[in-house]
Amino acid sequence: MSTHPVVPLLEAIGLPHAKALEAVKSPKIAAELQSIVESSSLGKLDEKQASLIVALAGQLVKSEPVSLEKREYVVRKIAEGQLKSVDQVTAAVKYVETHPTPIDSADFDKACGVGFSITAQELYDQIAKYTTETAVAGWANLGQVLGAVKGISELRWANTLEVKNAAEKVFLDKFGVKEAAKPKAKEPKKASANPAAKTSEDSSAPKKSVFEEGFLGALHRPGENPQTRPELRDQHLAVTGGKVFTRFPPEPNGYLHIGHSKAIFVDFGYAAHHGGKTYLRYDDTNPEKEEAQYFESILEMVRWLGFEPWKITYSSDYFQQLYELAVELIKRDKAYVCHCTQEEIKASRGEKSGQLPTACAHRSRPISESLVEFERMKDGFYRPKEANLRMKMDLTDGNPQMWDLTAYRVLETPHHRTHDKWKIYPTYDYTHCLVDSFENISHSLCTTEFVASRQSYEWLCDALDVYKPRQSEFGRLNLEGTIMSKRKILALVQQGYVSGWDDPRLYTLIALRRRGVPPGAIISFVSTLGVSTATSNTELARFEQAVRQYLESTAPRLLMVLRPLKVTIENLPEDYLLMVEKPLHPKVASLGTSSIPFTRTIYIEADDFRLEDSKDYFRLAPGKTVGLFQAPHPITCTSYKTDPVSGEVVELICRLENTGEVKKPKAFIQWVAEHPASGSPVHVDEIRIFHQLFKSDQPSANFLDDVDPNSLEVIKGAMVEVGFWSLAKRAISEARTVGKARTEKALKDSAPTDATDSDTPRATSDQLVGNECIRFQGLRVAYFAVDKDSRIGSLEEPESVAPTRKQGDYVVLNRIVSLKEDSGKASV
């Protein structure tokens, strides 16, 4: 295939070949790049500057046309090293787009952060000042602070990584070492009259991290795992530098679920806590069940949860080495080729009789014969199940994992990476420990169902006299009221009980993401549970409460009505308009404000009105007064209109109590105003409420019969305040900025990979950005996120264009979680 003609031009100015190929994927950007390079006298730039030229082209194709003179001005600023970040380039394009020539250099520099500098101490002081002024409390608010401080004018152009490091130092000094989130505290007990009765909780000593206590705190240090020879330990430490090396090794035969989030947290978190490295290693030894979509989704979910692999590898990277070691195992008389049927193997292992295992008829065959037979297996002489390579272990051991496990089997399915090269494939029991050894893993962390496998893991490493990692097992995470089995979830998908693997009623990670659950809430939940050898059987209510607590201080709040009831305020003129400035969060000023209209016609929640009043009812009724959140005055219901057929109340006539002294209402209700000129209200096409998929907390073996047919509730006709549009656009913009910065850093910090195939998933900023980034609390209703089915045209328009509803827009909201635990399905 011929190279794109722009690629050599980009390489000439300093862009690596791989990035040049990525840059020309968009024809528009490629054409803009060609024009820039050919018309500018660009010499050799450093890689960062060349990347900024690509960023400039991307911005130019999205902006209004700018003159050649203006474009050359920005190019020169990049080449001279005055514009140093994508953020600055974006600002530069906006500036030249809206300012005439000649460019005012001083004004340009100020607007684009040219020459900006700030010391580490100044950065620390600014962030410390912000956390004090806004009463930030605890590590749970770190993400919110990072987003907010970039809005401080003095920090507008500060380096994102330096801001993060400074903020973490402020939090460390202010709140101590980061610890696992805790459930809501109970009421404190009364003080004891006996001073000696104080508990350890009274101690002022800082709490330890989850990685420093319990199961994880007791793990060995790198190099303390015993070896058959001291040289193996020395070689391992020489490669790792004595650092912790872990791996997350998923089998790419399905989508990750919430149980995997604990494994990801442990594998990546433990290494990061100790300054180590973590591999994402695909255990791709079974081509019959592996698909490209699973490889891509696994990387995306790991990154979405906030972790970055140091290196992405595959078990298939080591197929040749594994084969050579299998030959060596035979030569050491530690493996043999077996021709027993599957039934015969099960019988000899005592799997049906419950008896101790007996030796296979082929166990004592000569080494030379097994070598020949294994070669015949490799060459495709045997069909599946006609021959297996089995390890010659210890049939007298009480552990079934020592009863001559299969190391290699014949499969005829082509492999997604090695294609038709291999006819034999290694098993998990053979592969896992050896690849851990190849990659110098210091801590092979897995769940407790692999406890029995530790003995065979160590046996194989010792049998081949290779470096032996240490396997340690922790309890897996289970949630009651749902299922984790890939086979069962697939049945739900294929039989139409759910819409797909990302149906928000499921607890796959892609489903939780689509529902709008923030990744930080999942990590907070997992860390709260702690890590031990006990399996966690956790109620769904506890998970939802963790999500609720996380959203409480991070989600903006918008006025919202689910089932609108029209209200006409009779003592206001038809054209009355008052713009109300309201905070998006009463306690988090950094989330900003929204400006909403208050007019003669508003809508309230239908449930906030009833015809019959009572002493314990404080909302609206005929003749009763109620307050409106953020509105200047309360209203009193004077009359109402009903539908002539159904008798249902369809409109309230109210009076605004804006004259004289009015007693403070006992209740305030939410509302939205009708004002077409400002796009108010925002009409929501669908709100999807997800209830528990199964009727019981322990779905039975006949789990399909346990599915609740009413687990999905759809509400149409809801309304949200007009501030939704700007919030949505800002949320996506911030997510893209953070995603780009994270991806650039991840690519810079990751180790080079040996994989060259085009199917290898790569880190991209798009993996971290989706409609679910738009989250808010519908005031007094629930927490919501925008679903992927939504179409919101404003999200793709330049930031200078005010967001509003476009033709073809379709807004779908998912309820993330209710404001409090559901007592039933009658409430949102």
Order of alpha helices (4+ residues) and beta strands (2+ residues): alpha-alpha-alpha-alpha-alpha-alpha-alpha-alpha-alpha-alpha-alpha-alpha-beta-alpha-beta-alpha-beta-alpha-beta-alpha-alpha-beta-beta-beta-alpha-beta-alpha-beta-beta-alpha-alpha-alpha-beta-alpha-beta-beta-beta-beta-beta-beta-beta-beta-beta-beta-beta-beta-beta-beta-beta-alpha-beta-beta-beta
